[in-house]
Amino acid sequence: MTPPDPRCLDTGTQAALRAEFPLLRTGVYLSSNSTGAVPRGAEQVLRDYWETLRSWRDDVWQDWHVGLDRYADSLAALIGAPRGSVLTDANLSTFLARLASCFDYRPPRNRVLITDLEYPTVPFIFRAYRRYGAALDVVGTGGPRLDQDALEAKLDERTLLVCVPHASFSSGATVDLPRLVARAHQVGALVVVDAFQTVGVMPLDVTALGVDVVLGGAHKWLCGVGTAFLYVRPDLVPQLAPAATGWQAGDRALTFRPSSGWAPGVRRFAGGTPYPLTSLLSQVGLDLLAGVGVDAIRRHSLALTQRLLDRAEAAGIAVVSPADETRGGVVCLDVPDGEIVKQRLAARGVICSWRGYLRVGPHAYNTLDEVDTFMDALHEELHR
């Protein structure tokens, strides 16, 4: 048995948490940075949803809207946002495109500053907005770490938006958000944060940060499925009017009469008829994580990723992720034939992911013993 680490969750708390995730009984699952485990309580949500469909009644939409709002407000509580300042929809791409449609890209303030560590969604969308005048500027070194000095040196009065990942999906390296927000606001630029790789495993207080926009989603660290969220700083909302929109963004949407203006608050970023099932399913996992607490989850995560770092160093395996606590929840390892190694590990019931590097993402429901099992299996595969 691996010696206990005082930062890890206590045995009782973790045993109760692990019991909620059937996937953990099938092997060693260390891929929550890619797709998180889904708790067993989601099965009852599916059954209830089927009963609704089997005996359809139109007024069920009232309850579904309550469920959608409850999930959005639970997310708001998790990231330190006011109630009513978070909205959910199908995916992050949908929200980012709506947000991008709010702006006038005529010079002089038409620069969109991003890094070369973005998930492909971000550059793809902003390249499309070049046709409206957006001047896309990609900053980076081609490596796994963000050069924040180089990014901030590019910020000036021509910058409209600066869009960054809170943590890189390819290395786990995080951005110093307080520093970036302060610098961007000095020149009048808005900060858009893709927090898909951190929310649920790292604390994030959007109010304390003063960040303008945060996007994320459920199917990684939040133990949910197929839904994304958008937070917009409440005092910024009245200044934004998305051109890419839908009927639920109107001020009379649920009266089914033509709207004369925008719905109040962040709901102006809504689209068409929502799909409630994914939020209802994702509520189950979010409630479990909230019961543990994100600070405790972060301490546990740091202990498990430190174990990965220590074992990798002892084995002479190159580590791409930061060795200090600026790393997110994932440790990325540079191993020969990494994608093939990932497949061989999976055949042994040891699951991680590969995106240029071998990515290992233990979550609150994982143990130090599982980390050791993974590293033992990796050592065997690298020396077979």
C-alpha positions as MATLAB code, in Angstrom:
seq = 'MTPPDPRCLDTGTQAALRAEFPLLRTGVYLSSNSTGAVPRGAEQVLRDYWETLRSWRDDVWQDWHVGLDRYADSLAALIGAPRGSVLTDANLSTFLARLASCFDYRPPRNRVLITDLEYPTVPFIFRAYRRYGAALDVVGTGGPRLDQDALEAKLDERTLLVCVPHASFSSGATVDLPRLVARAHQVGALVVVDAFQTVGVMPLDVTALGVDVVLGGAHKWLCGVGTAFLYVRPDLVPQLAPAATGWQAGDRALTFRPSSGWAPGVRRFAGGTPYPLTSLLSQVGLDLLAGVGVDAIRRHSLALTQRLLDRAEAAGIAVVSPADETRGGVVCLDVPDGEIVKQRLAARGVICSWRGYLRVGPHAYNTLDEVDTFMDALHEELHR';
ca = [
       0.000    0.000    0.000;
       1.143    3.529   -0.767;
       1.904    5.615    2.344;
      -0.907    8.099    3.028;
      -0.496   11.748    2.079;
      -2.040   14.281    4.495;
      -3.360   16.299    1.548;
      -5.478   13.416    0.296;
      -9.153   13.002    1.119;
      -9.804   10.983    4.241;
     -10.513    7.303    3.753;
     -14.213    7.485    4.607;
     -14.945   10.439    2.333;
     -13.144    8.877   -0.584;
     -14.684    5.442   -0.098;
     -18.164    6.984   -0.162;
     -17.279    9.009   -3.258;
     -15.766    6.049   -5.125;
     -18.889    3.985   -4.476;
     -20.878    6.423   -6.610;
     -18.857    5.759   -9.776;
     -19.332    2.314  -11.372;
     -16.555    2.978  -13.901;
     -13.953    2.709  -11.139;
     -14.742   -0.988  -10.710;
     -13.615   -1.757  -14.275;
      -9.953   -0.785  -13.953;
      -7.679    2.148  -13.180;
      -9.273    5.247  -14.678;
      -6.999    8.309  -14.825;
      -8.508   10.247  -17.712;
     -10.832   12.786  -16.092;
      -9.049   15.571  -17.967;
     -10.496   13.993  -21.112;
     -13.792   12.456  -19.967;
     -14.774   12.277  -16.321;
     -16.522    9.340  -14.719;
     -20.310    9.656  -14.419;
     -22.010    8.741  -11.122;
     -24.593    6.004  -10.795;
     -27.278    8.522   -9.804;
     -27.421    9.596  -13.443;
     -29.208    6.341  -14.240;
     -32.294    7.414  -12.283;
     -32.307   10.743  -14.114;
     -32.391    8.836  -17.400;
     -35.249    6.655  -16.160;
     -37.232    9.699  -15.027;
     -36.616   11.398  -18.347;
     -37.876    8.357  -20.200;
     -41.037    8.296  -18.090;
     -41.608   11.915  -19.077;
     -41.186   11.096  -22.761;
     -43.334    7.968  -22.471;
     -46.239    9.955  -21.051;
     -45.519   13.316  -22.633;
     -47.184   16.403  -21.212;
     -46.389   19.860  -22.535;
     -46.264   21.497  -19.106;
     -43.196   19.415  -18.157;
     -41.137   22.263  -19.604;
     -41.742   24.238  -16.423;
     -39.930   21.599  -14.370;
     -37.192   21.275  -16.974;
     -36.511   25.009  -16.830;
     -36.259   24.751  -13.043;
     -33.683   21.999  -13.518;
     -31.727   24.031  -16.059;
     -31.653   27.028  -13.725;
     -30.647   24.909  -10.743;
     -27.672   23.471  -12.605;
     -26.577   26.901  -13.844;
     -26.800   28.365  -10.342;
     -24.886   25.397   -8.899;
     -22.107   26.125  -11.387;
     -22.215   29.794  -10.401;
     -21.708   28.840   -6.748;
     -18.751   26.652   -7.713;
     -16.918   29.476   -9.516;
     -17.799   32.287   -7.092;
     -20.321   33.944   -9.406;
     -23.677   35.520   -8.461;
     -26.869   33.564   -9.020;
     -28.261   34.149  -12.474;
     -24.885   34.969  -14.046;
     -24.255   31.531  -15.590;
     -26.040   29.926  -18.538;
     -25.768   26.434  -20.021;
     -26.022   25.171  -23.582;
     -24.816   22.372  -25.820;
     -21.105   23.129  -26.067;
     -18.399   25.727  -25.633;
     -18.143   26.408  -29.373;
     -21.756   27.566  -29.436;
     -21.180   30.049  -26.626;
     -17.865   31.351  -27.941;
     -19.361   32.018  -31.377;
     -22.272   33.910  -29.795;
     -19.885   35.929  -27.674;
     -17.709   36.732  -30.693;
     -20.788   37.994  -32.546;
     -21.241   40.794  -29.992;
     -18.378   42.954  -31.189;
     -17.680   45.553  -33.849;
     -14.348   44.553  -35.339;
     -13.626   47.816  -37.108;
     -10.225   49.367  -36.274;
      -8.640   50.591  -34.195;
      -9.762   48.175  -31.425;
     -10.174   44.994  -33.437;
      -7.331   42.725  -32.250;
      -8.130   39.328  -30.752;
      -5.150   37.999  -28.847;
      -4.910   34.253  -28.219;
      -2.146   31.767  -27.425;
      -0.866   28.728  -29.302;
      -2.067   26.554  -26.396;
      -5.788   26.937  -27.116;
      -8.063   24.007  -27.787;
      -8.711   24.049  -31.583;
     -12.166   25.569  -31.014;
     -10.769   28.993  -30.194;
      -8.561   29.784  -33.211;
     -11.061   28.186  -35.578;
     -13.888   30.465  -34.443;
     -11.864   33.669  -34.388;
     -10.368   32.953  -37.805;
     -13.939   32.871  -39.087;
     -14.495   36.363  -37.651;
     -11.682   37.755  -39.776;
     -14.302   38.321  -42.463;
     -15.854   40.947  -40.159;
     -12.532   42.646  -39.473;
     -11.176   40.706  -36.486;
      -7.378   40.820  -36.456;
      -6.270   37.543  -34.909;
      -2.875   37.498  -33.194;
      -1.543   34.157  -31.929;
       1.195   34.360  -29.308;
       3.386   31.450  -28.302;
       6.598   29.547  -28.601;
       5.285   26.325  -30.108;
       6.044   24.644  -26.802;
       3.867   23.270  -23.995;
       4.153   26.318  -21.696;
       2.616   29.769  -22.044;
       5.004   32.700  -22.315;
       2.870   35.112  -20.299;
       5.416   37.906  -20.616;
       5.189   37.703  -24.411;
       1.390   37.618  -24.248;
       1.128   40.666  -22.032;
       3.687   42.560  -24.123;
       1.222   42.331  -27.018;
      -1.613   43.915  -25.051;
      -2.310   47.500  -26.082;
      -5.184   49.874  -26.877;
      -5.864   48.006  -30.127;
      -6.696   44.806  -28.233;
     -10.395   44.023  -28.010;
     -10.250   40.529  -26.506;
      -7.570   38.346  -24.988;
      -8.624   34.702  -24.841;
      -6.614   32.201  -22.797;
      -7.000   28.689  -21.405;
      -6.929   28.623  -17.605;
      -4.864   25.461  -18.099;
      -3.473   24.065  -21.319;
      -5.161   20.863  -22.478;
      -1.806   19.631  -23.823;
       0.411   20.270  -20.790;
      -1.679   21.318  -17.787;
       0.264   24.572  -17.447;
      -1.921   27.319  -15.963;
      -2.155   31.040  -16.606;
      -1.608   33.632  -13.875;
      -5.117   35.053  -14.194;
      -4.920   37.875  -11.595;
      -1.878   39.283  -13.354;
      -3.378   38.920  -16.841;
      -6.745   40.450  -15.916;
      -5.077   43.457  -14.311;
      -2.856   44.064  -17.337;
      -5.660   43.603  -19.881;
      -8.013   45.933  -18.052;
      -5.311   48.602  -17.961;
      -5.558   48.861  -21.754;
      -9.336   48.355  -21.935;
      -9.280   44.770  -23.248;
     -11.692   42.065  -22.131;
     -10.433   38.722  -20.807;
     -12.119   35.509  -21.958;
     -11.061   32.361  -20.075;
     -11.530   28.802  -21.284;
     -11.723   26.935  -17.977;
     -12.803   23.557  -19.375;
      -9.563   21.993  -18.101;
      -9.773   23.382  -14.557;
     -13.321   23.867  -13.237;
     -14.037   20.977  -10.895;
     -10.411   20.267  -10.001;
      -9.071   23.780   -9.258;
     -10.667   26.671   -7.370;
     -11.763   29.595   -9.519;
     -13.375   32.742   -8.085;
     -14.540   34.831  -11.022;
     -15.808   37.665   -8.821;
     -12.532   38.067   -6.961;
     -10.613   37.927  -10.233;
     -12.836   40.432  -11.998;
     -12.584   38.267  -15.111;
     -14.977   39.241  -17.897;
     -16.024   35.910  -19.425;
     -15.498   32.292  -18.391;
     -16.469   29.243  -20.406;
     -16.322   25.599  -19.436;
     -18.126   22.308  -19.624;
     -19.354   19.299  -17.710;
     -17.849   16.190  -19.223;
     -14.337   16.411  -17.791;
     -13.666   17.331  -14.150;
     -17.340   18.067  -13.397;
     -18.404   14.410  -13.834;
     -21.255   15.331  -16.167;
     -22.161   14.918  -19.811;
     -22.615   16.973  -22.950;
     -23.246   20.475  -21.649;
     -21.235   23.698  -21.453;
     -21.551   26.886  -19.446;
     -20.966   30.598  -19.916;
     -20.329   33.228  -17.241;
     -20.332   36.919  -18.161;
     -19.442   39.618  -15.637;
     -22.899   41.015  -14.718;
     -22.069   44.700  -15.230;
     -20.670   43.870  -18.687;
     -23.792   42.067  -19.919;
     -25.823   45.188  -20.898;
     -23.010   46.236  -23.258;
     -23.181   43.002  -25.248;
     -25.755   42.115  -27.904;
     -25.041   38.844  -29.730;
     -25.870   38.700  -33.423;
     -25.796   34.908  -33.272;
     -28.869   34.279  -31.140;
     -32.139   32.408  -30.710;
     -35.670   32.901  -29.509;
     -34.924   32.076  -25.863;
     -32.668   35.140  -25.650;
     -35.692   37.429  -25.936;
     -37.483   39.214  -23.111;
     -40.810   37.489  -23.863;
     -39.490   34.077  -24.823;
     -41.617   31.962  -22.505;
     -44.795   33.893  -23.338;
     -44.402   32.683  -26.937;
     -44.987   36.224  -28.181;
     -42.485   38.223  -30.211;
     -39.776   39.694  -27.998;
     -39.059   43.393  -28.098;
     -35.647   43.216  -26.445;
     -33.156   41.036  -24.663;
     -33.860   38.742  -21.742;
     -32.363   40.090  -18.514;
     -28.845   39.121  -17.564;
     -26.819   36.362  -19.109;
     -29.932   34.777  -20.608;
     -29.477   37.106  -23.573;
     -26.819   34.575  -24.650;
     -29.385   31.782  -24.908;
     -30.136   30.184  -28.245;
     -33.100   28.142  -29.351;
     -35.079   25.508  -27.498;
     -32.760   24.036  -24.821;
     -32.007   20.368  -24.339;
     -32.539   19.740  -20.619;
     -31.335   16.157  -20.241;
     -27.607   16.858  -20.113;
     -27.942   19.471  -17.384;
     -30.190   17.180  -15.354;
     -27.659   14.364  -15.681;
     -24.716   16.627  -14.890;
     -26.326   17.937  -11.706;
     -25.678   14.569  -10.040;
     -21.909   14.750  -10.436;
     -21.750   18.428   -9.560;
     -23.618   17.816   -6.302;
     -21.152   15.083   -5.338;
     -18.150   17.314   -5.999;
     -19.731   20.217   -4.132;
     -20.166   17.908   -1.143;
     -16.428   17.251   -1.118;
     -15.441   20.888   -1.735;
     -13.174   22.225   -4.460;
     -10.366   23.201   -2.050;
     -10.187   19.631   -0.732;
     -10.306   18.310   -4.301;
      -7.398   20.570   -5.255;
      -5.275   19.377   -2.340;
      -6.021   15.764   -3.242;
      -5.229   16.400   -6.898;
      -1.895   18.018   -6.073;
      -0.940   15.032   -3.918;
      -1.744   12.542   -6.678;
      -0.059   14.527   -9.435;
       2.999   15.010   -7.214;
       3.160   11.232   -6.883;
       3.134   11.008  -10.683;
       5.933   13.565  -10.917;
       8.054   11.764   -8.316;
       7.620    8.391   -9.992;
       8.344    9.840  -13.436;
      11.535   11.504  -12.196;
      12.700    8.264  -10.576;
      12.039    6.388  -13.831;
      13.736    8.965  -16.031;
      10.502    9.817  -17.879;
      10.354   13.336  -19.318;
       7.609   15.490  -17.778;
       6.024   18.265  -19.822;
       3.784   19.721  -17.114;
       5.005   22.221  -14.495;
       6.660   20.578  -11.504;
       5.374   23.268   -9.149;
       1.799   24.033   -8.152;
       1.116   26.112  -11.250;
       0.060   22.842  -12.865;
      -3.605   22.036  -13.251;
      -5.038   18.566  -12.657;
      -3.094   16.723  -15.335;
       0.482   15.507  -15.703;
       1.741   15.101  -19.264;
       4.556   12.660  -19.969;
       6.734   12.602  -23.078;
       7.284    8.923  -23.838;
       8.296    7.155  -27.057;
       5.350    5.939  -29.158;
       2.976    7.546  -26.675;
      -0.237    6.812  -28.544;
       0.651    3.128  -28.882;
       1.605    3.002  -25.202;
      -1.762    4.518  -24.297;
      -3.521    1.776  -26.264;
      -1.477   -0.964  -24.609;
      -2.249    0.444  -21.182;
      -5.954    0.527  -22.043;
      -5.806   -3.155  -22.998;
      -4.603   -3.754  -19.434;
      -7.496   -1.755  -17.983;
      -5.324    1.266  -17.194;
      -6.819    4.347  -18.827;
      -5.179    7.667  -19.670;
      -5.303    9.844  -22.804;
      -2.906   11.047  -25.483;
      -2.761   14.468  -27.156;
       0.809   14.702  -28.355;
       1.855   13.594  -24.871;
       0.612   10.910  -22.509;
      -1.882   12.746  -20.280;
      -2.690   11.421  -16.800;
      -5.554   13.099  -14.953;
      -6.406   11.671  -11.509;
      -9.486   13.113   -9.826;
     -10.993   13.167   -6.343;
     -12.221    9.597   -6.735;
      -8.727    8.252   -7.518;
      -6.153    6.980   -5.029;
      -2.380    7.016   -4.622;
      -2.435    3.238   -5.082;
      -4.023    3.718   -8.508;
      -1.312    6.198   -9.429;
       1.304    3.596   -8.485;
      -0.522    0.915  -10.456;
      -0.475    3.209  -13.476;
       3.228    4.006  -13.155;
       4.107    0.315  -12.641;
       2.174   -0.582  -15.812;
       3.769    2.284  -17.732;
       7.251    1.176  -16.664;
       6.511   -2.350  -17.903;
       5.225   -1.105  -21.251;
       8.233    1.149  -21.774;
      10.628   -1.754  -21.080;
       8.836   -4.618  -22.799;
];
